[in-house]
Amino acid sequence: MQLEYMAKVGVAMVKYDQQKSAFGSVQQVRFKFAILFTVALFGSGYLLWRSPMDYIEYKLGKQVFDMSIFIINTIVWCAICLIIPLQAYRKHAQLANILNALLTNDSILRGAVVLHGGQRPCYGAATLFARLVRWDELACVIFFYFCNVLSYWSKDNFTHIHLSVCIYLVLDMWLEWTFGLCCVIMLISIAQLSSVTELLLRQPNENHVRPTEQILPRFTSIYERVSIDVRKGLSVYCGPIVTMFILSFILQCAIKIIDIWDAFSKSGSFHDFKNIMTMALAWLWLIFDCKKFVVFMVLSDRLKRKVEETALCTRHFDDYRLQNTRAAKQIQKFLLKNLHQKKKFSACGFFDIDNTVIYMVFSSIVTYLVILIQFKQLETDLTQSEGVFNVTSNLTTPGPS
C-alpha cells in the first residue's frame, strides 16, 4: 500500500505485477521520471532564486553571514529535491530486487510452516507503521500549510512565499514516504528473520535431525536474502538521500539554536507575534525531521542486531545427535560464509547506518554550532569596528572654513 501511493506521485518507479506475481518497473518509467525531475528542477531553481528574498521574511535580522547560511541550507534542500527522483529512477531495479527477495522469503516461510508447523510471519508492525507514515505526513502537510498561510496572508508577496512553502511541503512528503518505505522493508525483514529463527529452533517430539536438514536450506536462503540483497539494495537506494538529509539536519539544528540565541539577545524579539510564530513553526519542523532521523536509525540498528542474532542461533545445534550429519555440514558452511560478512547498512559507503550515527550527528551539531558562533561573532566585531571607524573619521574630518 505504501509503495502504491509512492508510485502514484512518482517517488517510486516500482509496482506489483499481478500477472507475474512479482515487482517490476512501472509503465512509461522514463516519461514519469522526466516529468518528476523537471518538476524537481524547476522547484529547486525557484527556491534558489527566492532564497535571498525569503530570508528577509523568515529571519529576524539582515546580516550577510545569516543570509549566506540560509542560502547554503536552501542549496542542500535543493540537492535533496533532485536526488530523490534520481534515486527513484536510477535505482528502481534495486528496489524491485529487494521487494522480490522479501516476496520469495514470504513464500518459502509459508511453505515451511505448512510442512513443519508453526506460525506464519506476522507483518502487523510493518502494516501499522505504513499507515502511521501516511496519516502522519498528511497531518503535517495540512498543519504547516495552513499555519504558513495564516502567517503570511497579509504580505504583498504572499504568492511567492506560498509557492516556496508548497515546494518544501512536497519535498518533505517525498522524504517521509521514501524513509517510510525503507523502514517498512526493514520491519518486514525483521519479521521474516524472527519467523525463520522460531521455525529453526522448534524441537520436534522425536527425531529432530531430519527436520533440521530440511529447514536449514530455507533458513540460509532467507538469511542471505536479508543480509545481502536487502542490505546492499537499501544502502544503494537510500544511501545518498540519508547522507544529504543528515547534512541538512545538522545545518538546521545549528541554525535554529543560533536563532534562539539571537532572539534572547534581542529584547523585543519575543514581543512580536510574527517572530514567535515563525520560530515555533521552524522548531516544530525540526522536531519532525528529528523524528524521521531517529526512527530510521533505530530500525536500521534493530535490523542489524536481528541479523546477528539470527546467525548466532545456529549454535543451538551443537549436540551429539547432529555430529557427522548433513545438517552439521550445512551449519559449518553457513558459519564460515557469514563469519566476516558485513551486516550493517551504509550511506554511500561513507558511514554505517545504525545508532552510532545519532551520536555522530549530535557531536557534529555541536562542532558546527561552535564554528557558526565564531564566524557570527567575527562578523559582529567587524561591523562594530567599522562603525567606530566611521564615527572617528567623521569627528576628525575638518569642516568647511
N, C-alpha and C positions, 0 to 999 in steps of 0.2 A: 504493500500500500504506500509506504514511504517513497519507494522508487517510482511508483506510478505518478505521484504528484510532481516529483522532480522531473520526470520525463515530459510532463505537460508544459512546464515552464522552460524546458531546455537545459536545465542544470545537469541532468543525467542523460546520456545518449544510449541507454540500455533499457530493454524491456523484456518481459517474459513472453516467449512464443508458445502458445497453447498447442500448436501442431507438432512442434519439435520437442516439447516438454523441456525446454532449456532457455537460458537467457542469451540474447543476441542484440545486435545493434538495432536502433530504431530506424524507421523508414526515412529516407532522404536525410541521412545524418550530416552530410556536408552542407546541405542547404540550411538546415536548422542551426548548425554551427556558425555559418556565415551571418545569419540574422542575429544570433545571440552575441557574437563577437563584435559585430557592427554596433549593436546597442551598447555593449560594454565600452567600446572605443569612444563613442560619442559621449557617453555618460562620464567616463574618466576625463575626457578632454574638457567637458563643461565644468567639472569640479576644479580642475587645474586653472581654468580661466576665471572662475568665480572665487578661488581661494583668497586672494588679497582683499576682495570686497566683502566676502563672508566673514573674514577675520574681524573687520571693523564692527560687524553686527554681533558676533559671538563673544568677543573678548572685552575686557574692561579697559584696557589701555591700547596705545598705538605705537609701542616701541618696535624698533626694527628687528630685534632679536626674537621677540614673541611672534611676530609675523613670520619670520623665517622658519621657526619651529612648527608653526601651524601649517605652512606650505609643505614642509617635509612630511608631516603626518598625512596631509592630503595626498601626496605622491605615493606613500605606502599604501593607502587605501585604494588608490587608482591601480596600483600594481596588483593588489588582490582582486580587484574588479576584472582585470584582464586574465589573471592566472586561472580563475575558476572555470570560465568557458574553455580555455586552452586545455586544461587538465581533463575536463569532461569529454572533450573530443579526442585528444591525443591518446588518452589512457582508458578509453571506454572498453577496449578489448581486455585489458587487465581487470577492470571491474566485472565484466561478464565472466571471466575465468574464476574470479573469487566467488561469485554467486553460484556458478555451476558446480564449483568444488563443494560448497555448502549443500547444494541440492543433492549431489551424489552422496555425501555423508549422510544426509537425512534418509535417503532410500536404503542405504546399507544398514543404518541403525534400525529402521522399521523392519527390514527383513530379519535382522539378528534377533529382534525382540520376538518375532513370530516363532523362530526356531528354538530359541533358548529361554524365552520368558523374560520377565522384567517389565519396566515401564518405558513408554515411548518418550523421546526427548521433549521437554516442556519449553516452549518458546514464549511463555507468558510475560516474562520480564522484557523481552525484545518487543513484543506487541504493545505492551503498555508504554514503553519508552518512546516508540514511534508515534503513538497518539499524543503523548505529552509534548514531544517536539513540535508537532503540527499546531496544536492548540496554543502552546506557549508562545511560539513565534507569531501566530495570528494575533494574539492578545497584545504582544509587544508592539507590533506594527501599528495596530489601531490606536494604542495608547500614545505612542510617540508622535504619530501623525497628528492627532487632534491637539496634543499639547503644543506642538510647534505651530500649528495653525492659529491657536489662540494667542500664542506669544507674539507672533509676527503679523497678525492680521491687519493691524493699523499701519504697517510700514508701506512706504511708497514702492519699494522694490520687493513686495511680497511674492510676486510671481517667480522671480529668480530664486529667492530663498526657499519657496515651496518646492520648486523643481530640485534643488540641491538636497532637501530633506527626503524627497521621494527616492532619489538615486541612492542615498545612504540606506534607506529602509529596505529597498530591493536588494542591495548588496548584503545587508545583514541577514535577510531571508535566505539568500544563496548560501551564505556561510553556515547558518544554523542548520539548514537541511543537509548540506554536504557533511558537516560534522555529525549530524544525527544519523545519516546513513552509515557512516563508518562505525559509529557506536552501536547501532543495531547489528551490524555484521559481527562486531566483537562479542556482543551478548549472545548471538546465535552460536558462535564458535565456542563460547564458554559452556553453553547448554549441551552442545554435542560432545564436548570432552567430558563433561560430568556424566552424561549418559553412557558413553562407551567405557568409562572407568568403572561405573557401577556394574555394568554388564560383565566386565572382565573379572571383577572381584567377587561376583556371585559364586557361592560354593554349592555345587550340586550335592544331592544326598549321598550318592555312591561314589563312582569313579569320576574325578574331575580332569583327568589328563586329556581325554579325547575332546570334551567341550572346549578346553583351553586351546588345543591345537586348532580348533575350528574358529575360535573367536580372535586369536592373535593376528591373523592376516587382516581381518577387518579393523582391529584396533590400530595396527601400524599404518594402514592406508588412511584412516580418518585422522590420525595424529599428524601424519606428514602433510596432508592437505591443509590442515590448520596452521601448522608450524612453518610450512614452506610457502604454499600457494597463497594463503590468506595474508600471512605476514609480509611477504615480498610485494604482493599486489597492493595492499594498503599503504605500505611505505612509499611505493612509486606513485600511487594515485593521490594520496593526501599529503605527502611529504612537503612539496613546495607550498601548498596552502597553509599548512601548520607553521612552516618557517616564517612566512610573511605575516601571518596572524600574530605570532608571538612577538615579532618585531613591532608591529602596530600596538599590541597590548602593552609592551614595555614603554613605548613612547607616550601612550595615553595616560598611563599611571603616573609617570613622572610629570607630565604637563598638568594633570589635574591637581597634583599635590602642590605644584608651584602656583597654580591659580588660587588655591585655598590660602596659601601663604600671602599672596598679593592682596587677596580680599581682606584678610585680617590686618594687614599693614595699612590699608586704606580705611579710614574710619567711616566713610559714607557708603561703602560698597554694599553692606547688608541692609541699608535703609531703602535701597531701590528694589522694587518687586521684580523688575525685569532681570536684574543681575542675579537675584536669588533663584528665580525660575530657570534661567539659563544654566546656572551652576548645578542645580538639583537634577535637571534632565541629563546633563553631561555625566554626573556621577552615577545616575541610575543606568545610563547606557553602559558605563564602565563595569558596573556590577553584573549586568547580563553578559558582557564579554568575559568577565572573570568566571562566570558560571560555565560558559562554553569551554573555556580553557581547562578548568579543574575537572569537569566531568570527563572530557576526552582523555586527559592524562591518567585519571584514576582508573578508567575502564581499560586503558592500554596496559597499565601496570597489573591490573587484575587478570587480564588475559595472559600476560607473560608468566605470572605466578601459576596460573592454571595449567599452562603448557608444561612448566617444570614439574608440578605435582603429578601430572598425568604420566610423564616419563618415568618418574620415581615409583609409580605404583607397580611396575613390573618386578620390583624387589620382593613383592609378597609371594612370588612363585619360585622360591629357592629351596623348597623342601625336597626330600629324597625321592619322592614319587615321580618328580619331573626330571630327575637326572638321566642323562643319556637318552633323552627323548627328542622328538621333533620340536616340541614346544620350547624346551630348553635352548635348542639351537636358534630358534626364532627370537627368543628373548635376548640372547647374547648378540645376535646380529643387530637387533634393534638398538641395544645399549651402545654398541660400538659405533653405530652410524650416528647416533644422536648425542654422543658424549660431549663433543666440542662444537655442536651446532649452535649458531647464534639464534636466540629465541626472542630478541627484542625487536620492536618496531623502530624504524629510524626515519628522520626527516631529511630526505635527500642525502643520507649518509653523513650529515654534519653532526647530529647528536641523536641519542636514543630517546624514544618517546616513552617515558614512564614517570613515576613520582619524583625522580631526581630532577626532572625538568622544572617542577614547581619551585624548588629551592634555587635552581639556577636563574629562573626568571626573576624571582624576588630580589636576589642579590644583584642582578643586572639593573633592576629598577633603582635600587639604592645607588649603584655606581653612576648610572645615567643621571639620576637626580642631583648628585653632587656636582657632576660636570655642568649641568644646566644652571645650577645656582651660581657656580663660579663665573660662567660666561655672563649671566644676568647681572651679577654684582659688578663685573668689569664694565659692562655697558652703562650701568648706573653711575659708576665712578667717572667714566669718560664724559658722560653727559653733564654731571655736576662740575667737573673741572673745566669743561668748555664754557659753561655758564659763568663760572668765576672769572675765566679769562676774558670773556666778552665784557663783563662788568668792569674789570680792571682796565681794559682797553678804553672803554668809554670815559672812565674817570681821568685817565692820563692823557687823553687826546686833547690838545689845546683848541679852544673855541675860536670863532672868528673875532678879530680885534675890532 
